[in-house]
Amino acid sequence: MTAWTFLTHHAHVLLEVAKNQDATVSEIAAGIGISTRSAVSILNDLEVAGYLERERRGRRNHYVLHPELPLRHPSNATHSVDELIRALSDLR
């Protein structure tokens, strides 16, 4: 039986960043169970797509989410990132 999950790594990275906007890439990767290199690639994807911004604070990054943006798949586009975060976390 192959292992699979309902959410992509992109969704998991968004949820990790929502939990801690000052998390290091290593912390994000460890929280999801992916490589640091994969986490960097996903963070880059999310930044290019406008779902987050990186702000440099000293030697670390701070992430600013844009939770008002819609989910990317056409069948989910009527829902926002914030709805995903609220549904799958205890942050708000």
C-alpha positions in Angstrom: 0.0 0.0 0.0 1.5 3.4 -1.0 1.4 6.3 1.4 -0.4 9.4 0.4 -2.0 12.4 2.1 -4.8 14.7 1.4 -2.7 17.9 1.5 0.3 18.8 -0.6 3.6 19.9 0.9 2.8 23.4 -0.3 -0.3 23.4 2.0 1.8 22.0 4.9 4.4 24.7 4.4 1.7 27.4 4.6 0.4 25.8 7.8 3.9 25.7 9.3 4.5 29.4 8.4 1.1 30.3 9.8 2.1 28.6 13.1 5.4 30.5 13.3 6.2 33.3 10.9 9.7 33.5 12.3 10.5 29.8 11.8 13.7 28.8 10.1 13.6 26.8 6.9 15.0 23.9 8.9 12.2 24.2 11.4 9.6 24.3 8.7 11.1 21.3 6.9 11.3 19.3 10.2 7.7 20.1 11.1 6.6 18.6 7.8 9.1 15.8 7.4 10.7 17.1 4.1 14.2 18.1 3.2 15.4 21.7 3.8 16.0 21.9 0.0 12.3 21.0 -0.7 11.2 23.5 1.9 13.2 26.3 0.2 11.8 25.4 -3.2 8.2 25.4 -1.9 8.8 28.7 0.0 10.1 30.2 -3.3 7.0 28.9 -5.2 4.7 30.4 -2.6 6.6 33.7 -2.7 6.5 33.9 -6.5 2.7 33.2 -6.4 2.2 36.0 -3.9 1.0 33.8 -1.0 3.8 35.0 1.2 6.6 37.5 1.4 10.0 37.2 3.1 11.3 40.0 5.2 14.9 39.9 6.3 15.3 40.5 10.1 19.0 40.4 11.0 20.2 37.0 9.9 16.7 35.4 9.8 13.7 35.6 7.6 10.2 36.6 8.8 7.3 35.5 6.6 4.2 37.6 5.9 1.3 35.5 4.7 -1.4 36.8 2.4 -4.3 34.7 3.7 -6.9 36.6 1.7 -5.8 35.0 -1.5 -7.8 32.2 -3.1 -6.7 28.6 -3.2 -5.2 27.8 -6.6 -7.2 24.9 -7.9 -10.3 26.0 -9.8 -12.6 23.7 -7.8 -11.3 25.4 -4.5 -10.9 29.0 -5.8 -13.9 30.3 -4.0 -12.1 29.5 -0.7 -9.2 31.5 0.8 -5.9 30.5 2.3 -7.2 31.8 5.6 -10.1 29.4 5.4 -7.6 26.5 4.9 -5.5 27.7 7.9 -8.5 28.1 10.1 -9.9 24.7 9.2 -6.6 22.9 9.8 -5.0 24.6 12.7 -5.9 26.0 16.1 -4.3 29.4 15.4 -7.4 31.5 15.0 
